[in-house]
Structure formats: structure tokens, C-alpha cells
């Protein structure tokens, strides 16, 4: 941080980020790639320091009883730190979106019009217990020509402090103003309020975290917000679902990393397939330590099922729990999804092409799949290098957010003396 950070305010940092955004916007694509490689190198070089800080956060979180899901998101190890650096390098190699021509045409009077991508300016982010987000958002923002202001929450305070300082030092060593990466963590709730009310400084604000955090940011902000929603994610097992596909996909979607938003939370089984699939899928889940919360039909077909309540259908567990329900037909599955989905990701397992296409067409979520694990809803898996989050709204973007989603557009008009009659 600069020497005056002991006496500055959160708004001072927002103002410095806005000024720095002008410098970052002037960087060439090669300059931005060079800076990102320097950040990746610095993260690797400072891994012991980063891990020590993360250890402090883990100890504090464990003592506070923040829960296994948040501890998993919070935890860094050597492999995860190496992955942070690797993700930054991946972002550096992605095509630079700035200056890309989105569209255009020539007016009848000869004026040539082009719509091109430009940086937003200053991207703000409010998130919880996710030190990887500190690096991912900073890298994506810089590659797209933006400055960034971060509010990472108290659970990851030590980790984020070190990560931000490492990245700022790398910027300065590369001849780029370190003010392009700011944190308001040390201002606590006042820092979050400064971001939400930073009209004129923050061009777009992205919240990531609990449903309560996201709702607070959406309702209280006076700046534009891209909402990243909770993941009450569904998988539908159609009458034609092969047993091995149903078993393997559901287990992967629940067990591989249960604490993330693209993990499945509800499995809907069509009645015609229930006797065949419910015992197979529940048995495979339970063998992995998953508690199945099932309706009466599920409980009749499988052992050790916890009775599901109405609350279960709307719950994002983020743990080794899953709800399961038998529905009459595809219409019943679609109705359940319309009622309980948060619009994140839904998948159907089927060999019936008509049912697959109907599901893909009718389900109104950010990502809709056929015969694939919901765990693929991820910026890195989609080829974005990293992600800002999964947008569940319909404006300005939807689904995994990468570089293009951190840009706006402007129109360029090139004439030769034309005037409007």
C-alpha cells in the first residue's frame, strides 16, 4: 500500500482506483500479459508467506466454527497456490477483448460505424472466504483493462492482505501503478458500504457468497450490480437414463466438491425409472458419505433415507447432503425446477433426444445441460481461464463470467464531413 494508507478512507482508495483505471486502459495487450505473468511469478515466489497467512485464517475460522463448507473454500495449500498462479498465466494467454469489433455497418450517408469492446473502468467485488477470488478477479479485471477494488471479508483477511500486497508489488515492479488493485477489507463493513455506494467511482460491482450477502448487495447498491446467485442445482433422471450415467454424473456433481455453487442439490427421478435408478444412485451416494433427503417414494426404494421436508427442496446444502424426489413425468420435473431453482445450472440424464431438447429449450437457467455433470459450470472449464462468478441474472450477462463480461462497448463513427439533414 502507499504511505498514506494509514490515514486514507475507503473513498480515497476508490478514487485512486478510478485514476489508475485510466492508466490500465492505455496498456497494450502485450503489456497486460507481461504484468499478469509477473503476478503469477510473484504468487509462486511468495507461496510460503501466502500459506502462513492462510493458516492464520484457517485457525481463526475453525475456532469460530464457520463450518466445513467455508473452511474448504478458504483453505489454500501448495497445490491451490500453484493453481492460482497457473490461472493467472492462463488469463494472460487469452485473447484480449479490448478493441474487438462486436458489430457495425455503414450508414447510407457514408459514415462508418463500429461497436467495439472497451473496459468498464473500475470493477468492484464483494465476496466471502475465497482467497482464490482475490486473484481471479484481479487477473481478469486487469486483462480486460480495468482497475479493481476488493472486499474479501473477515474470514480470509490475512490471506487476502498478503495476496493483494503481492500483486500490488508485482505491478509496481512491472512499471504499472499498484493503485490498480485496491482492497477495502481493513474498513470492514464501511468498506463494503463504500463499494455499494461508490457511484462515480465503481462502474460495476460483483457479489459472490451467501444468498444473504448477494441480496444485501443487490438491494443496497447505488452502482450497477451483476448478481451471482446461489446454486439450488437440479439433475433430472429421465426414464431412459442409463444406470452408469445416472450414478456417475450424480455422484460427481455432488461429491467432487460439495461446497461450491455448481454442486447438485436436488435429484429428480421420473416415476418410470424410479425402481431401477433410485437404489443405484442412492447407494452410490451413501457409499461416498452423502446423506439423502428423500420423499416417501424414494424412502420406499432405498434404505437409510432421511425424510425430506419442504425446506429441503429450496436448500443449497453446500455439504454432503442431497434431496431426491420421484416425479410423475418430465412435466413434473420441469414444474419442480420452475418452483425451486435459483436459475444457476440444471441437467437431464437421458437418451431420448426429444426430452433432451425439450429440457434444454424450456429450462430457464444460466446453464442447462444434457448428460453432463453440473460441475462443468465453471469459467476455467468453459475456457475462460478463470471466472468472476456465475451470473444468474439476465442483464448484462448470464452464466460463467470471463473477460468479455468485464467489458462494455462504445460506438466509433468515422465520417468525411457528413451533417444530418
C-alpha positions as CSV (number, residue, x, y, z in Angstrom):
1,X,0.0,0.0,0.0
2,X,1.1,3.6,-0.4
3,X,2.4,5.6,2.6
4,X,-0.8,7.4,3.2
5,X,-3.0,4.3,3.7
6,X,-2.9,4.6,7.5
7,X,-4.9,7.8,7.2
8,X,-6.9,7.4,4.0
9,X,-10.5,6.5,3.7
10,X,-12.3,3.8,1.6
11,X,-13.4,6.5,-0.8
12,X,-9.8,7.7,-1.2
13,X,-9.0,4.2,-2.4
14,X,-11.9,4.2,-4.8
15,X,-10.7,7.5,-6.2
16,X,-7.2,6.2,-6.7
17,X,-8.6,3.1,-8.4
18,X,-10.5,5.3,-10.8
19,X,-7.4,7.3,-11.6
20,X,-5.4,4.1,-12.1
21,X,-8.1,2.7,-14.4
22,X,-7.1,5.4,-17.0
23,X,-3.5,4.1,-17.0
24,X,-4.5,0.4,-17.2
25,X,-6.9,1.2,-20.1
26,X,-3.9,2.5,-22.1
27,X,-1.8,-0.6,-21.6
28,X,-1.2,-2.7,-24.7
29,X,-2.3,-6.4,-24.8
30,X,1.4,-7.4,-24.5
31,X,1.9,-5.1,-21.5
32,X,-1.1,-6.6,-19.7
33,X,0.1,-10.1,-20.4
34,X,3.6,-9.2,-19.1
35,X,2.1,-7.8,-15.9
36,X,0.0,-10.9,-15.3
37,X,3.0,-13.2,-15.8
38,X,4.8,-11.1,-13.2
39,X,1.9,-11.5,-10.8
40,X,1.9,-15.3,-11.3
41,X,5.7,-15.4,-10.7
42,X,5.2,-13.4,-7.5
43,X,2.5,-15.6,-6.2
44,X,4.7,-18.7,-6.7
45,X,7.7,-16.9,-5.1
46,X,5.7,-15.8,-2.1
47,X,3.8,-19.1,-1.6
48,X,5.3,-19.7,1.9
49,X,4.1,-16.2,3.0
50,X,0.7,-16.8,1.5
51,X,0.3,-20.2,3.1
52,X,1.3,-18.8,6.5
53,X,-1.3,-16.1,6.3
54,X,-3.9,-18.6,5.2
55,X,-3.0,-20.8,8.2
56,X,-4.0,-17.9,10.4
57,X,-7.3,-17.6,8.7
58,X,-8.0,-21.4,8.9
59,X,-7.2,-21.4,12.6
60,X,-9.4,-18.4,13.3
61,X,-12.2,-19.8,11.2
62,X,-12.0,-23.2,12.9
63,X,-12.2,-21.6,16.3
64,X,-15.2,-19.5,15.2
65,X,-17.0,-22.6,13.9
66,X,-17.6,-21.2,10.4
67,X,-18.4,-24.6,9.0
68,X,-16.7,-27.2,6.8
69,X,-18.0,-25.6,3.5
70,X,-16.5,-22.2,4.2
71,X,-13.3,-23.8,5.6
72,X,-12.9,-25.7,2.3
73,X,-13.4,-22.6,0.2
74,X,-11.0,-20.7,2.5
75,X,-8.2,-23.2,2.6
76,X,-5.1,-22.9,0.5
77,X,-2.3,-25.5,0.1
78,X,0.7,-25.7,-2.1
79,X,-1.4,-27.2,-5.0
80,X,-4.0,-24.5,-4.7
81,X,-1.5,-21.7,-4.6
82,X,0.2,-23.2,-7.7
83,X,-3.3,-23.3,-9.3
84,X,-3.8,-19.6,-8.6
85,X,-0.6,-18.8,-10.4
86,X,-1.5,-21.1,-13.3
87,X,-4.9,-19.5,-13.6
88,X,-3.3,-16.1,-13.9
89,X,-1.0,-17.3,-16.7
90,X,-4.0,-18.8,-18.4
91,X,-5.7,-15.4,-18.3
92,X,-2.6,-13.8,-19.7
93,X,-2.7,-16.0,-22.8
94,X,-6.4,-15.4,-23.5
95,X,-7.3,-13.2,-26.4
96,X,-7.5,-9.6,-25.3
97,X,-11.2,-8.5,-25.6
98,X,-10.4,-4.7,-25.7
99,X,-10.9,-3.3,-29.2
100,X,-12.7,-6.3,-30.5
101,X,-15.4,-5.3,-33.0
102,X,-18.8,-6.5,-31.9
103,X,-20.7,-5.2,-34.9
104,X,-21.0,-2.3,-37.2
105,X,-22.2,-1.1,-40.6
106,X,-22.0,1.9,-43.0
107,X,-24.8,4.4,-42.8
108,X,-26.5,5.4,-46.1
109,X,-24.6,8.8,-45.9
110,X,-21.3,7.0,-45.8
111,X,-20.5,7.3,-42.1
112,X,-18.8,4.1,-41.0
113,X,-20.0,2.7,-37.6
114,X,-18.2,0.2,-35.4
115,X,-19.2,-1.1,-32.0
116,X,-16.1,-2.1,-30.1
117,X,-15.3,-3.6,-26.6
118,X,-13.9,-1.2,-24.0
119,X,-13.0,-1.6,-20.3
120,X,-15.7,-0.9,-17.7
121,X,-13.2,1.2,-15.7
122,X,-13.3,0.1,-12.1
123,X,-14.7,-3.3,-11.1
124,X,-15.7,-3.9,-7.5
125,X,-16.1,-7.2,-5.9
126,X,-17.6,-8.3,-2.5
127,X,-17.1,-11.9,-1.6
128,X,-16.6,-14.3,1.4
129,X,-13.9,-16.7,2.5
130,X,-12.5,-17.2,-1.0
131,X,-8.9,-16.1,-1.4
132,X,-8.8,-17.6,-4.9
133,X,-11.4,-15.0,-5.9
134,X,-9.0,-12.2,-4.9
135,X,-6.5,-13.4,-7.6
136,X,-9.0,-14.5,-10.2
137,X,-11.0,-11.2,-10.3
138,X,-7.9,-9.1,-10.2
139,X,-6.3,-11.0,-13.1
140,X,-9.5,-10.9,-15.2
141,X,-10.1,-7.2,-14.5
142,X,-6.5,-6.3,-15.5
143,X,-6.6,-8.3,-18.7
144,X,-9.8,-6.6,-19.6
145,X,-8.2,-3.2,-19.0
146,X,-9.8,-2.4,-15.6
147,X,-8.8,-1.5,-12.1
148,X,-10.3,-3.5,-9.3
149,X,-11.4,-2.8,-5.7
150,X,-11.8,-5.9,-3.5
151,X,-13.7,-6.6,-0.3
152,X,-12.9,-10.2,0.6
153,X,-14.5,-10.5,4.1
154,X,-13.1,-11.1,7.5
155,X,-12.7,-14.9,7.3
156,X,-9.9,-14.5,4.7
157,X,-8.5,-11.3,6.0
158,X,-4.9,-12.5,6.4
159,X,-4.8,-14.4,3.1
160,X,-6.3,-11.5,1.1
161,X,-4.0,-8.9,2.7
162,X,-0.9,-10.8,1.6
163,X,-2.3,-11.7,-1.9
164,X,-3.2,-8.1,-2.6
165,X,0.2,-6.9,-1.4
166,X,2.0,-9.5,-3.6
167,X,0.0,-8.4,-6.6
168,X,0.5,-4.7,-6.0
169,X,4.2,-5.2,-5.6
170,X,4.3,-7.1,-8.9
171,X,2.5,-4.3,-10.6
172,X,4.9,-1.7,-9.2
173,X,8.0,-3.8,-10.2
174,X,6.5,-4.0,-13.7
175,X,6.2,-0.3,-14.0
176,X,2.4,-0.2,-13.6
177,X,0.7,1.8,-10.9
178,X,-0.1,-0.5,-7.9
179,X,-3.2,1.6,-7.3
180,X,-5.0,-0.5,-10.0
181,X,-5.6,-3.2,-7.3
182,X,-7.2,-1.9,-4.1
183,X,-8.7,-3.5,-1.1
184,X,-11.1,-2.1,1.4
185,X,-11.0,-5.1,3.8
186,X,-9.4,-3.1,6.6
187,X,-12.5,-0.8,6.7
188,X,-14.8,-3.7,7.5
189,X,-18.5,-3.1,6.8
190,X,-17.7,0.5,6.0
191,X,-15.5,-0.7,3.1
192,X,-18.4,-2.8,1.7
193,X,-20.8,0.2,2.0
194,X,-18.2,2.4,0.2
195,X,-18.3,-0.1,-2.7
196,X,-22.1,-0.4,-2.8
197,X,-22.5,3.4,-2.7
198,X,-19.4,4.2,-4.8
199,X,-21.4,5.8,-7.7
200,X,-19.0,7.8,-9.8
201,X,-16.0,5.5,-8.8
202,X,-17.2,1.9,-9.2
203,X,-18.5,1.1,-12.7
204,X,-19.8,-2.4,-11.9
205,X,-20.0,-4.4,-8.6
206,X,-20.0,-8.2,-8.4
207,X,-21.0,-10.0,-5.2
208,X,-20.0,-13.6,-4.5
209,X,-21.1,-15.6,-1.5
210,X,-24.1,-16.5,0.5
211,X,-27.6,-15.7,-0.6
212,X,-27.8,-13.1,2.2
213,X,-24.7,-11.3,1.1
214,X,-25.8,-11.2,-2.5
215,X,-29.3,-10.0,-1.6
216,X,-27.8,-7.2,0.6
217,X,-25.5,-6.0,-2.2
218,X,-28.3,-6.1,-4.8
219,X,-30.8,-4.2,-2.7
220,X,-28.4,-1.6,-1.1
221,X,-26.2,-0.7,-4.0
222,X,-26.4,2.5,-5.9
223,X,-24.0,1.2,-8.5
224,X,-24.7,-1.4,-11.2
225,X,-24.6,-4.9,-9.9
226,X,-24.1,-8.2,-11.7
227,X,-25.8,-10.7,-9.5
228,X,-24.2,-14.1,-8.9
229,X,-26.8,-16.3,-7.3
230,X,-27.0,-19.3,-5.0
231,X,-27.0,-22.7,-6.6
232,X,-30.0,-24.8,-5.9
233,X,-28.9,-27.1,-8.8
234,X,-31.0,-29.9,-10.2
235,X,-30.3,-33.2,-12.1
236,X,-33.3,-35.0,-13.7
237,X,-33.0,-38.7,-14.3
238,X,-35.3,-39.4,-17.3
239,X,-36.9,-42.8,-17.9
240,X,-34.2,-43.7,-20.4
241,X,-31.2,-42.6,-18.3
242,X,-28.5,-45.3,-18.4
243,X,-27.7,-46.5,-14.9
244,X,-24.0,-45.9,-15.2
245,X,-24.5,-42.3,-16.5
246,X,-27.1,-41.5,-13.7
247,X,-24.8,-42.9,-11.0
248,X,-21.5,-41.4,-12.2
249,X,-22.9,-38.0,-13.1
250,X,-24.9,-37.5,-9.8
251,X,-22.0,-38.7,-7.7
252,X,-19.6,-36.4,-9.4
253,X,-21.9,-33.5,-9.3
254,X,-22.4,-33.9,-5.5
255,X,-19.2,-35.4,-4.2
256,X,-16.3,-34.0,-6.1
257,X,-16.5,-30.6,-4.3
258,X,-19.8,-30.3,-2.4
259,X,-19.1,-26.8,-1.1
260,X,-19.4,-25.0,-4.4
261,X,-22.3,-23.4,-6.2
262,X,-22.4,-25.9,-9.1
263,X,-22.7,-29.0,-7.0
264,X,-26.1,-30.7,-7.4
265,X,-28.5,-30.2,-4.5
266,X,-31.7,-31.9,-5.8
267,X,-32.1,-35.1,-7.9
268,X,-35.5,-35.6,-9.6
269,X,-36.3,-39.2,-10.8
270,X,-39.1,-39.8,-13.3
271,X,-41.5,-42.4,-11.9
272,X,-41.0,-44.9,-14.7
273,X,-37.3,-45.1,-13.8
274,X,-37.5,-44.8,-10.0
275,X,-37.5,-48.6,-9.2
276,X,-34.4,-49.0,-11.5
277,X,-32.4,-45.9,-10.6
278,X,-33.2,-44.8,-7.1
279,X,-31.5,-47.8,-5.4
280,X,-28.4,-47.5,-7.6
281,X,-28.0,-43.7,-7.2
282,X,-28.7,-43.5,-3.5
283,X,-26.4,-46.4,-2.8
284,X,-23.6,-44.8,-4.7
285,X,-24.1,-41.5,-2.9
286,X,-24.3,-43.1,0.5
287,X,-21.1,-45.0,-0.2
288,X,-19.4,-41.6,-0.6
289,X,-20.8,-40.3,2.8
290,X,-23.8,-38.4,1.3
291,X,-27.0,-38.1,3.3
292,X,-30.0,-38.5,1.0
293,X,-33.1,-36.5,2.0
294,X,-35.9,-38.3,0.1
295,X,-39.6,-38.1,-0.4
296,X,-41.9,-41.1,0.5
297,X,-41.3,-42.8,-2.9
298,X,-37.5,-42.6,-2.5
299,X,-37.6,-43.9,1.1
300,X,-39.7,-46.9,-0.1
301,X,-37.0,-47.8,-2.6
302,X,-33.8,-47.2,-0.6
303,X,-32.5,-47.6,2.9
304,X,-31.3,-45.0,5.4
305,X,-33.1,-42.1,3.7
306,X,-33.8,-39.0,5.7
307,X,-37.4,-37.8,5.2
308,X,-37.3,-34.7,3.0
309,X,-39.2,-31.5,4.1
310,X,-40.5,-28.7,2.0
311,X,-37.4,-26.7,3.1
312,X,-35.1,-29.3,1.6
313,X,-36.3,-28.6,-2.0
314,X,-35.1,-24.9,-1.6
315,X,-31.9,-25.6,0.2
316,X,-28.4,-25.1,-1.1
317,X,-26.7,-27.5,1.2
318,X,-23.0,-26.9,0.2
319,X,-22.3,-30.2,2.0
320,X,-22.6,-33.9,1.6
321,X,-26.4,-33.8,1.6
322,X,-28.7,-34.1,-1.4
323,X,-32.5,-34.1,-1.7
324,X,-34.2,-36.6,-4.0
325,X,-37.8,-36.8,-5.3
326,X,-39.8,-39.0,-7.6
327,X,-41.9,-37.0,-10.1
328,X,-44.6,-38.4,-12.4
329,X,-43.0,-37.3,-15.7
330,X,-40.9,-34.6,-17.4
331,X,-43.6,-32.1,-16.9
332,X,-43.5,-32.7,-13.2
333,X,-39.7,-32.3,-13.2
334,X,-39.9,-29.0,-15.1
335,X,-42.6,-27.7,-12.7
336,X,-40.4,-28.6,-9.7
337,X,-37.4,-26.7,-11.3
338,X,-39.5,-23.7,-12.1
339,X,-40.6,-23.5,-8.5
340,X,-37.4,-24.1,-6.6
341,X,-34.5,-23.4,-8.9
342,X,-32.2,-20.4,-8.4
343,X,-31.5,-20.2,-12.1
344,X,-27.9,-21.5,-11.9
345,X,-27.5,-24.9,-13.5
346,X,-29.8,-27.8,-14.3
347,X,-29.0,-31.1,-16.2
348,X,-31.0,-34.0,-17.5
349,X,-29.7,-37.6,-18.0
350,X,-31.5,-39.2,-20.9
351,X,-31.1,-41.0,-24.2
352,X,-34.3,-39.6,-25.5
353,X,-33.3,-36.8,-27.9
354,X,-36.8,-35.2,-27.8
355,X,-36.8,-35.0,-24.0
356,X,-33.2,-33.7,-24.0
357,X,-34.0,-30.9,-26.5
358,X,-37.2,-30.0,-24.7
359,X,-35.3,-29.7,-21.4
360,X,-32.6,-27.6,-23.0
361,X,-35.3,-25.3,-24.5
362,X,-37.7,-24.9,-21.6
363,X,-35.5,-24.7,-18.5
364,X,-34.7,-21.0,-17.8
365,X,-31.4,-21.2,-16.0
366,X,-28.0,-19.7,-16.8
367,X,-26.6,-23.1,-17.8
368,X,-28.7,-26.0,-19.0
369,X,-27.1,-29.4,-19.7
370,X,-27.9,-32.8,-21.1
371,X,-26.0,-35.8,-20.0
372,X,-23.2,-33.9,-18.2
373,X,-22.2,-33.1,-14.7
374,X,-23.3,-29.7,-13.3
375,X,-19.7,-29.3,-12.1
376,X,-18.7,-28.1,-15.6
377,X,-20.4,-24.8,-14.9
378,X,-17.2,-23.0,-14.3
379,X,-15.2,-20.3,-16.1
380,X,-12.0,-22.4,-16.3
381,X,-13.9,-25.4,-17.6
382,X,-15.6,-23.2,-20.2
383,X,-12.2,-22.0,-21.4
384,X,-12.2,-18.5,-19.8
385,X,-9.0,-19.1,-17.8
386,X,-10.8,-18.1,-14.6
387,X,-14.1,-16.6,-13.7
388,X,-15.5,-13.6,-11.9
389,X,-18.6,-15.6,-10.9
390,X,-21.7,-17.3,-12.3
391,X,-24.2,-14.7,-13.2
392,X,-27.8,-15.8,-12.6
393,X,-29.4,-12.6,-13.9
394,X,-30.3,-11.8,-17.5
395,X,-28.6,-8.3,-17.8
396,X,-25.7,-7.5,-18.5
397,X,-24.5,-11.1,-18.7
398,X,-25.5,-14.7,-17.8
399,X,-23.6,-17.8,-16.8
400,X,-19.8,-18.0,-16.1
401,X,-18.2,-14.6,-16.4
402,X,-14.8,-14.2,-18.1
403,X,-13.0,-11.4,-19.9
404,X,-15.7,-10.3,-22.3
405,X,-18.2,-10.0,-19.4
406,X,-15.8,-7.4,-17.8
407,X,-16.1,-5.0,-20.7
408,X,-18.7,-2.6,-22.1
409,X,-18.9,-1.3,-25.6
410,X,-18.8,2.0,-27.4
411,X,-19.6,3.1,-30.9
412,X,-17.0,4.6,-33.2
413,X,-18.2,6.8,-36.1
414,X,-15.8,7.7,-38.9
415,X,-17.1,10.2,-41.4
416,X,-15.9,12.6,-44.1
417,X,-17.7,15.8,-43.3
418,X,-21.3,14.5,-43.2
419,X,-24.0,16.5,-41.5
420,X,-27.5,15.5,-40.6
421,X,-30.2,17.0,-42.8
